[in-house]
Amino acid sequence: MIEDKQELHTPKTNPTSRMLSLMIEIALVFAVPAFTASMVGPRIDTYVGTEQVWTIALIVTALVLSWTFVIVRYKKARRAYLSQNK
Protein backbone atom coordinates (compact mmCIF):
# COMPACT_ATOMS: atom_id res chain seq x y z
CA MET A 1 0.00 0.00 0.00
CA ILE A 2 2.86 2.40 0.69
CA GLU A 3 4.20 1.73 -2.79
CA ASP A 4 0.88 2.85 -4.25
CA LYS A 5 1.07 6.19 -2.42
CA GLN A 6 4.61 6.77 -3.61
CA GLU A 7 3.54 5.95 -7.14
CA LEU A 8 0.79 8.57 -6.93
CA HIS A 9 3.26 11.33 -6.22
CA THR A 10 5.77 10.67 -8.94
CA PRO A 11 6.51 13.76 -11.05
CA LYS A 12 4.62 12.24 -13.96
CA THR A 13 1.33 11.89 -12.07
CA ASN A 14 1.63 14.64 -9.48
CA PRO A 15 -1.14 17.15 -10.32
CA THR A 16 0.89 20.12 -9.14
CA SER A 17 3.87 19.35 -11.36
CA ARG A 18 1.57 18.59 -14.30
CA MET A 19 -0.14 21.96 -13.83
CA LEU A 20 3.21 23.76 -13.53
CA SER A 21 4.53 22.15 -16.70
CA LEU A 22 1.32 23.09 -18.52
CA MET A 23 1.64 26.70 -17.32
CA ILE A 24 5.24 26.86 -18.53
CA GLU A 25 4.26 25.33 -21.86
CA ILE A 26 1.49 27.88 -22.38
CA ALA A 27 3.81 30.74 -21.38
CA LEU A 28 6.35 29.57 -23.94
CA VAL A 29 3.66 29.16 -26.58
CA PHE A 30 2.85 32.87 -26.21
CA ALA A 31 6.31 34.23 -25.41
CA VAL A 32 8.43 32.68 -28.16
CA PRO A 33 6.26 33.73 -31.13
CA ALA A 34 5.60 37.20 -29.69
CA PHE A 35 9.28 37.76 -28.97
CA THR A 36 10.25 36.54 -32.43
CA ALA A 37 7.64 38.78 -34.06
CA SER A 38 8.80 41.79 -32.05
CA MET A 39 12.38 41.18 -33.12
CA VAL A 40 11.83 40.29 -36.77
CA GLY A 41 8.98 42.74 -37.48
CA PRO A 42 10.94 45.98 -37.08
CA ARG A 43 13.78 44.62 -39.21
CA ILE A 44 11.35 43.80 -42.03
CA ASP A 45 9.69 47.22 -41.63
CA THR A 46 13.07 48.93 -41.91
CA TYR A 47 14.03 46.86 -44.95
CA VAL A 48 10.73 47.35 -46.77
CA GLY A 49 10.25 50.94 -45.65
CA THR A 50 6.88 50.55 -43.95
CA GLU A 51 5.95 51.92 -40.55
CA GLN A 52 5.19 49.04 -38.18
CA VAL A 53 2.92 47.26 -40.67
CA TRP A 54 4.91 44.04 -40.60
CA THR A 55 5.49 44.22 -36.86
CA ILE A 56 1.78 44.46 -36.11
CA ALA A 57 0.92 41.79 -38.69
CA LEU A 58 3.48 39.37 -37.25
CA ILE A 59 2.39 39.97 -33.64
CA VAL A 60 -1.28 39.44 -34.54
CA THR A 61 -0.36 36.28 -36.44
CA ALA A 62 1.69 35.04 -33.48
CA LEU A 63 -1.20 35.62 -31.09
CA VAL A 64 -3.72 33.89 -33.36
CA LEU A 65 -1.44 30.88 -33.79
CA SER A 66 -0.71 30.75 -30.05
CA TRP A 67 -4.39 30.83 -29.11
CA THR A 68 -5.13 28.20 -31.76
CA PHE A 69 -2.49 25.93 -30.21
CA VAL A 70 -3.86 26.51 -26.71
CA ILE A 71 -7.44 25.74 -27.79
CA VAL A 72 -6.40 22.56 -29.61
CA ARG A 73 -4.33 21.49 -26.59
CA TYR A 74 -7.26 22.19 -24.26
CA LYS A 75 -9.68 20.14 -26.37
CA LYS A 76 -7.22 17.25 -26.50
CA ALA A 77 -6.67 17.34 -22.72
CA ARG A 78 -10.41 17.61 -22.10
CA ARG A 79 -11.11 14.56 -24.30
CA ALA A 80 -8.44 12.59 -22.46
CA TYR A 81 -9.85 13.65 -19.08
CA LEU A 82 -13.41 12.77 -20.04
CA SER A 83 -12.38 9.39 -21.43
CA GLN A 84 -10.56 8.56 -18.16
CA ASN A 85 -13.54 9.50 -16.02
CA LYS A 86 -16.17 7.46 -17.83
C-alpha positions, 0 to 999 in steps of 0.5 A: 500500500505504501508503494501505491502512495509513492507511485501517486506522487511521482513527477509524472502523475503529481497534479501540481507538477503537471499543472506547472509544466502546462503553465510553462508550456502555455507561457512559452507558446505565447512568449516565443512567437511574440518575442520573435515577431517583435524582433523580426517585425521591425527589421522587415519594416526597416528593410521594406520601408513601412511603418510598423505594418509588418510588426503588427501583422506578425504579432497578430499572427503570433497571437492567433497561432498561439491561441489556436495551439492553446485551444487545440491542446485544451480540447485534447486534454479535455477529451483525455480527461473525459475518457478517463472519467467514464 
